[in-house]
């Protein structure tokens, strides 16, 4: 069976349908982690560990763009607020291969140069908790992995 490498230019980053940050993203990076708990008992002959809560942290960046329906990049608006108004992130690796989850942005950096670059970068952390149960598409804390290689 032939293998096809994943090419980065087929990826994407989207912040929900509203796209609160008017940007053309051209890079993203995410770390998928799980807390490890030591549950070793006094009589155990070696360490015992179990996995705990899943988490996603990362960053996205690109170029700012104009959007008549949203007159600012919203650097201090909804996406940096509490988990109740967290932005839906959709990270695309390739067509049909996505990770969808809600996240808050703890850092948003914008810059402009005389040479013409007007960039925006942000760090995000998965949002959720007891108030956010279920599927990410329904506002939940669970990240949804969709992986369809037939596209």
Secondary structure by P-SEA (a helix, b strand, c coil): ccccccccccccccccccccccccccbbbbbbbbbbbbbccccccbbbbbbcccccccbbbbbbbbbcccccccccccccccccbbbbbbbbcccccbbbbbbbbcbbbbbccccccccccccccccccccccccccccccbbbbbbbccc
